[in-house]
Structure formats: structure tokens, C-alpha cells
Amino acid sequence: MSGTVMEFLGAERREMGGTGARQGNWRSGRDASGILWLAMDCEAGGTNVISRRVLEELDQHLAAAEADLPKALVIRSAKEAGFAAGADISEFKDVADDPETLLREGHAVFDRLAALKCPTICVVHGACLGGGFEMALACDMRIGVRGASFAFPEVQLGLHPGLGGTFRSLALINPVEAMTLMLTGKSAHTKKAKALGLLDAVVEERHVAAAVLSAANGKMEGQDRGLKAHALSYATARGYAARQMRSKTEKKAPKAHYPAPHALIDLWEEHGDDATAMQKAEIASFGQLLQTETSQSLQRAFFLRRRLRGNAKGKDGITHVHVIGAGAMGAEIAAVSAIGGKRVTLGDLSPEALGRAIKQAGDICDSKHLSSLEKRDALDRLMPDPKGYGIASADLIIEAGPETMETKQGIYDDLKPKIKAGAILASNTSSLSLADLAAHAPDAAHFAGLHFFNPVSRIDLVEVIRGPKTSDETAARLAAFCGAIKKLPVHVGDAPGFLVNRALVPYMMEAMILMDEGVAKETIDTAALRFGMPMGPVTLADQVGLDIGLHVAVSLSEGLKTPLAPISDTLRAKVAAGETGKKAGKGYYDWSDGTPHPDSDAGAPADLTDRLILPMLNACAEVLRQGTAQEADDIDAAMIFATGWAPFRGGPMHYARERGVDAVVKRLEELEAEHGARFAPDAGWQTFS
């Protein structure tokens, strides 16, 4: 294409249409065909966010385009990371203070884009989220570079789209599909986005210029929304579909806890045939949702995630990772490390285990929607190593062997003559003492815990556990490694159960005591689910494995000075009988028919929810008092991102503040009087506020 300027972003040339130097948050330029290119290139950081300033500058560019109309206008990102990560969440407070005015300003910009008297084309590579997605929807056409994806993550913040995403997505594609995207926050990756009609064309980067010219010349055909879309323009059909949506949504996101998806369904049912009315209602509804406790807590969770990402700053100095043990944990750790760009050797004496691990790595690549080339490259970086040849050259060795002190100490003794100087050894232990393990480590200063959670490919949190002699450099490098493989590191100290398991085990043990008292497992799990936990404690115990749960419970009972609920004889009997939970097909639940979905109030004692939840809060207070975690926010972040702890409540310590620390202590004292010393309020409550 004559006159086109190509810019290097990473290893790939990206079509930029002759844009010049960045001015503010945009680059602009016209190519030889008279097409105006606007490249979003936000000043702060390597990712675009749709801030108020970005929109104001876009409005200025649109005004200039109206005055001197181009052949077509193209909007794309100059960032290698992708199109846009959505709205600037830090500005939500300003919006909440004056929602009508600020939201209308944003709508006016996208309305102006939609009304421009020339073809408007959005070129998308990478992720196009939230406000970025809404910007793309305001354009006439969308061209996706392979790997492009679209999502409305607003629901994860207790909101729905607020810059026109509701009525524009519903007008563009099948309304049921549009509603599904908005209700779930799930991504539509390239192939699905094309099938839905979000993308008019999918091309390789080298063909972007030709595709843009074709679109500008009117040679790119749109897609028909289909008969269902036409039918849903009628109120009767829309009302029926809305009722079905409400029923399904209530099961996964109860209105009492998550009002946003229900508000969205109301918007669609009432205004689905009138875009103007829906736009007005969207603005009002978004402003109201911003004020809810749910949205405030979910925004808090967003910033907690950012806080943990801050732990991962810096270079890890780790190129080669060697993982010892190709079991469930080791296999996934190896896979996510390879996907994260590390060269990985995976050691295990069993060829069968190594074979399963490689197959599992391929499945994980598919679940993450890697392209065929990305999958090939990730698998090329992962090498089975039954002889352990990779140990000598590894920068980081992750031990994921059986959870016994003797086994791990034997592994460490064997490593001593093989590990290179300066290499880090990290244990994936979930419960063993780092101090005891460090006594056998080749170099205690270069030894720490690196506790991943199962399944590693889906749970982002990793506990970086300092032993008594772990150096600051080692802890920092391990945290940076977590960031490099897109995990969220939290720094914790060496104490029984560390942070997450210390809080979770009392939750599960109390559930088992309740069952021994005659309360049905379905009733127990239902109480936890209604509080907002993603899974009841009995289901969770089965998922984790009753044998693992028993091991951790025994370890904690022996290591803690504070009392725990007595270990259930029923639990011991089930483990002895091989009924270890989901992996065995039977535990407390029969898993032969799939995942259980308990829903029962039968025989629920009045104090059931508090007996399950308050032991977790009490354990968290102890973790903070003892310095196992340094800040209450670290505890909240760890529990949300490792366990899914009721995110709309903001985390256990935030919940304690909101409920009132004095009220929590009083309730614990009442439970202590009725059920015993395991409910005694921890001394940490005295200084927590």
C-alpha cells in the first residue's frame, strides 16, 4: 500500500497507516488512499485503557475528521499487548459522583464515531475488552487479526456495559448471544467472534492494509443477524427469553449478591426493541450499580489483583525451569511455565506419568485458546526428562513430589551434587515446615516455598513462602517468576498451613463436625453457597481429595497452638476405605453422576453459616497477628484469588470490618460458649480495625 508506514511492535510489523508521533494518547495520519488512521497509544504503560482523557482526545480527532472527511477512518491499537483492557477503573469514583454527566459525555463520543459520514473500521489484535469493545462496536466494521478476542468483563465489577455496549451489541449480533457475552463476561475468541458476527473479516497482520482498503471501498459484506434476532424484537418472545435467563442467572449469580446481570436482563426485556430508550436506561442503570456494595467490593477485588501484580515487578533471571514430579501438580506447573515462555524440563521416573503430562499440557494450551503456533512453541519448550539431566542447568528447580517430609528431604539430598550455584530450589509443599525442609536444601538462602493451587492452570494465586534463611533476592525472583507466567504472587511466612490452607481447613473441618452432629451435607453446602462461597465445604473437601485434606488437617492440628475442630472419625474411615472424593468417584458425595449441586435448607441449625464462616475469619486474624501475612489486603487478595472467597464481600478481613469487628468477636464468644475453645476469638482482633 503506497505511502504506508510500518512500525515494529515486538517481533511483528503492525500496519499503522502512516501515523506519526504520539500526541497525547493517539497517533494519527492519512495514507495515500486518503484513509485516516488513528492508533491508540496510551501514555501510561504498555496497555491501552479507555480513560476520560482518551475519549476527549478521540472526540477532537473526530471533529477534525468531520471538517475534512477522509475516505474512511481506521481505529486500532499501537500497543503490542492488544487493543484495550477496558475502562480506567480508577476513574469510576468520579463517575459515581456524577454518573449522568460523565457517562453522557462518553456516549456522545461514541455516538459521534457511529455517525461519521464515512466508513469507520476498527482493526483489533489481542484482547478488546469493556470500553474498548464498545469503541469497536461504534464502528461500521471490525477486522480481526488472528488471536483477537472480545469480552465484556463489566459483570466482574458488579456492572454491565456502560458506554453503549448493551444496545450496540444487541443490534449487531443475535441478541441471545450478545446477552450471554454481557451476562457471563466470557471471551469470544477469533473464530467464535467471526461466527457471531462481531468480526467482518479475520486476516493475518500482513493483510490488514488490503482488508482496510477493501472495507473502505465497500467490498466487505456484513452478516445477517438471523431469524431469532428478528423474533426477539417482539416483546412476547423477548419476555420468554428473559425469564429463562433470569432463572439460569439466579443459580449462578443470585440477585441478592450480584444485581448487575439481573439489571441487564431487565434493560433488555423492557427496551430491547428501542435503542434510544435502552441507551438512556443503560446510563441510569450503570450509575445506580456503581453505588452498590457489590460493585464497590468487586472493584476492590480488581485493585487487590493489581496489588498482587505489583509483587511481581522486576526480572526473575530464570530461563530454564526444572520440575520434579509429573503428578497432577507438577504436570500443570510445568505446562503453565512453558506457556509463560520458560524452557522447562519435567522429571519423573514414570514414562507413563510424563506422557500424561505432555498430553495434559496440550489440553491446557487448547483451554487457553492458544493459536496452533503458540501451542507448538509452548510444547517445544517442555521436555520430558526422566533422567533429570535438566537439573544441572536449571535456574529454578520446583519440587512437586509427594507431600511427606522424608520424600522431599531425600529429593533435596540427591540434588546437592547436581544443582548449579545460584539456582533456586522451591518446594510446592502445601503444609510442611519450610524450616525443616531447608535443613536439607542445598542452599537455604536460595530455598523457599512456591505453593501453587490445584488446578494450576485455572487458579492464579501462588504463595511465595519464605523460610528462615530465604534471601530477599530469592523471594523477589520467585515473585517475578510468578508474574512472568501470569500468576499472582503473595508473600507469606513459614507457619502451619501458611495463609490459604490455614484459613480453609477450619472451614472444612467444621463441616465434618456438623455432619457428625447429623446435619446433612447438602444443607451445609447450601449455607456456604448462599453466603457467597463458590463451593460448599463438603464438595470442596471431595474436590481436593479427602486423603489430602486429612493429611493437612493432621499437620495443622499438630503444628498449631490454637485448637481446631477434632478430626472426624468418618473422614478417617473414608480415607481408609479408599473413598477419597472426586478422584475416586466417591467421597462424601457420589460423583458418578457428575458434580453435585446441593440446594437444601432441611435441618439447618440457626448458627450454621457463622459456624462455617467465622472460623475462617478467626484464622485470618491469627495469620495477620503472627505476621504470616503482612497486610489484611494480602489476606483478602489471597482468599479471593485462591478460593473464590465471596468476592462481592471484598474478602474475609474486609467482611469483618463491614460486619463490625466487635460484632464478630461477640459472635465468636457466643459460639465458643456453645461449641468449645476452637471458636475463641484470636488476640489479633484486639488490634485489627
PyMOL commands that set and color helices and strands:
alter all, ss='L'
color gray80, all
select helices_A, chain A and resi 52-67+89-97+99-115+130-137+153-157+165-172+175-184+190-196+205-216+227-231+235-252+259-271+275-290+293-310+328-339+351-367+372-381+389-393+405-415+434-438+444-446+472-484+500-516+521-531+537-544+546-559+569-576+582-584+608-626+632-643+647-649+652-659+661-675+677-679+683-686
alter helices_A, ss='H'
color red, helices_A
select strands_A, chain A and resi 6-9+12-15+26-30+35-40+72-77+82-84+120-124+127-129+141-145+149-151+188-189+201-203+320-324+343-347+382-384+396-399+424-427+447-452+461-466+488-493
alter strands_A, ss='S'
color yellow, strands_A
deselect
rebuild
show_as cartoon
